[in-house]
């Protein structure tokens, strides 16, 4: 049975639970004990749960629907793990990943992962699939956080996670 993903009913809940578990169990975040085996077990559970829930989503009204996802569990895990190791500040807003902090040393790696730089926000961003902007308004990061909520993972922070909705 799954220890980490029992309560997940949608792909979004599964991703959120994975980010939380990865932050707690990642070997780089636990220098005082070896969590490698636990982390690998959690990744296997995530892969199995992803195959079951990857197409299940929930809209704002609370009703469930299915939509084929283009990303795989392995791609998602690899991206989260790589960002956790880079020593940058990571923020997930809606379905977008924003990276800030000291990103100059990892600029090439971020480009290689498909991130793009937003000059007005001074941050790197990634979004799965094509994006087409509707409207002329340029949103600030605070406005984006207010609209979609955010989860922050600060580099070197022992608490690692701050949630605002």
C-alpha positions as CSV (number, residue, x, y, z in Angstrom):
1,X,0.0,0.0,0.0
2,X,1.0,3.6,-0.6
3,X,2.3,5.4,2.5
4,X,2.7,8.8,0.8
5,X,-0.1,9.1,-1.7
6,X,-3.2,7.4,-0.2
7,X,-5.3,10.6,0.0
8,X,-4.6,11.7,-3.6
9,X,-7.6,11.8,-5.9
10,X,-6.3,14.0,-8.7
11,X,-3.0,14.5,-10.6
12,X,-2.6,17.9,-9.0
13,X,-3.0,16.5,-5.5
14,X,-0.5,13.8,-6.4
15,X,2.1,16.3,-7.6
16,X,1.6,18.4,-4.4
17,X,2.1,15.4,-2.2
18,X,5.2,14.4,-4.2
19,X,6.8,17.8,-3.8
20,X,6.1,17.7,0.0
21,X,7.5,14.1,0.3
22,X,10.5,14.9,-1.9
23,X,11.4,18.0,0.2
24,X,11.2,15.8,3.4
25,X,13.0,12.7,2.1
26,X,15.5,14.0,-0.4
27,X,19.0,12.8,0.7
28,X,20.5,16.3,0.2
29,X,18.0,17.7,2.8
30,X,18.8,15.0,5.4
31,X,22.6,15.1,6.1
32,X,22.1,13.6,9.6
33,X,20.4,10.3,8.3
34,X,20.4,8.2,5.2
35,X,17.0,8.6,3.5
36,X,18.1,7.3,0.1
37,X,16.1,4.0,0.4
38,X,13.0,5.8,1.7
39,X,13.3,8.3,-1.2
40,X,13.5,5.6,-3.8
41,X,10.5,3.8,-2.3
42,X,8.5,7.0,-2.4
43,X,9.5,7.5,-6.1
44,X,8.3,4.0,-7.0
45,X,5.0,4.7,-5.2
46,X,4.7,8.0,-7.1
47,X,5.2,6.3,-10.4
48,X,2.5,3.7,-9.7
49,X,0.1,6.4,-8.4
50,X,0.9,8.7,-11.4
51,X,-0.1,5.9,-13.9
52,X,-3.5,5.7,-12.1
53,X,-4.2,9.4,-11.6
54,X,-2.3,11.2,-14.5
55,X,-5.6,11.9,-16.4
56,X,-7.8,12.7,-13.4
57,X,-8.3,16.4,-12.6
58,X,-10.7,18.6,-10.6
59,X,-12.2,21.9,-11.7
60,X,-12.9,24.9,-9.4
61,X,-16.5,23.8,-8.9
62,X,-15.2,20.5,-7.4
63,X,-16.3,18.2,-10.2
64,X,-13.8,15.7,-11.6
65,X,-12.9,15.3,-15.2
66,X,-10.2,13.4,-17.3
67,X,-7.7,15.0,-19.6
68,X,-4.7,13.3,-21.0
69,X,-1.4,14.7,-19.6
70,X,1.6,15.0,-21.8
71,X,4.2,14.8,-19.0
72,X,5.3,11.6,-17.4
73,X,6.0,10.8,-13.7
74,X,9.7,10.4,-14.4
75,X,10.0,13.8,-16.1
76,X,8.2,15.5,-13.2
77,X,10.3,13.8,-10.6
78,X,13.5,14.6,-12.5
79,X,12.6,18.3,-12.7
80,X,11.8,18.6,-9.0
81,X,14.9,16.7,-8.0
82,X,17.2,18.7,-10.2
83,X,15.8,22.0,-9.0
84,X,16.2,20.9,-5.3
85,X,19.8,20.2,-6.0
86,X,20.6,23.5,-7.8
87,X,20.4,25.7,-4.7
88,X,17.9,28.1,-6.2
89,X,14.5,29.3,-4.9
90,X,11.7,27.4,-6.5
91,X,8.1,28.5,-6.5
92,X,5.1,26.6,-8.0
93,X,2.2,28.9,-9.0
94,X,-0.7,27.0,-10.5
95,X,0.9,24.8,-13.2
96,X,3.9,27.0,-13.7
97,X,7.3,26.6,-12.0
98,X,9.2,29.9,-11.2
99,X,12.9,29.8,-10.3
100,X,14.6,32.8,-8.7
101,X,17.6,33.6,-6.4
102,X,21.2,33.1,-7.5
103,X,20.4,31.6,-11.0
104,X,23.3,33.0,-12.9
105,X,25.6,29.9,-12.2
106,X,22.8,27.5,-13.3
107,X,21.6,29.6,-16.3
108,X,22.7,26.9,-18.9
109,X,21.1,24.1,-16.9
110,X,17.8,26.0,-16.6
111,X,17.8,26.6,-20.4
112,X,18.5,23.0,-21.0
113,X,15.5,22.0,-18.9
114,X,13.2,24.2,-21.0
115,X,13.0,27.2,-18.6
116,X,12.7,30.7,-20.1
117,X,13.7,34.0,-18.4
118,X,11.2,36.7,-17.6
119,X,13.0,40.0,-17.6
120,X,10.3,42.0,-15.8
121,X,10.0,39.4,-13.0
122,X,13.7,38.7,-12.9
123,X,12.9,35.0,-12.6
124,X,13.0,31.8,-14.8
125,X,9.7,30.0,-15.6
126,X,8.6,26.7,-17.0
127,X,5.1,25.6,-18.1
128,X,4.2,22.3,-19.7
129,X,2.9,22.6,-23.3
130,X,2.3,25.7,-25.4
131,X,1.1,28.9,-23.8
132,X,-0.7,31.7,-25.6
133,X,-1.2,35.0,-23.7
134,X,-4.7,36.4,-23.7
135,X,-4.8,40.1,-22.9
136,X,-2.2,42.8,-22.6
137,X,-1.9,43.1,-18.8
138,X,1.5,42.1,-17.4
139,X,1.0,40.5,-14.0
140,X,3.4,40.9,-11.2
141,X,4.5,37.9,-9.2
142,X,2.3,39.0,-6.3
143,X,-0.7,39.1,-8.6
144,X,0.1,35.6,-9.9
145,X,0.5,34.3,-6.4
146,X,-2.9,35.8,-5.4
147,X,-4.7,34.3,-8.5
148,X,-3.2,30.8,-8.4
149,X,-1.6,30.3,-5.0
150,X,2.0,29.3,-4.5
151,X,4.3,26.9,-2.9
152,X,7.8,28.1,-2.2
153,X,10.9,26.0,-1.7
154,X,13.8,28.2,-0.6
155,X,17.4,27.1,-1.2
156,X,19.1,26.2,2.1
157,X,16.0,26.8,4.2
158,X,15.5,24.1,6.8
159,X,11.7,24.5,6.7
160,X,11.9,24.3,2.9
161,X,8.2,25.0,2.3
162,X,5.9,27.9,2.8
163,X,2.3,27.7,1.5
164,X,0.1,30.6,0.7
165,X,-3.2,30.4,-1.1
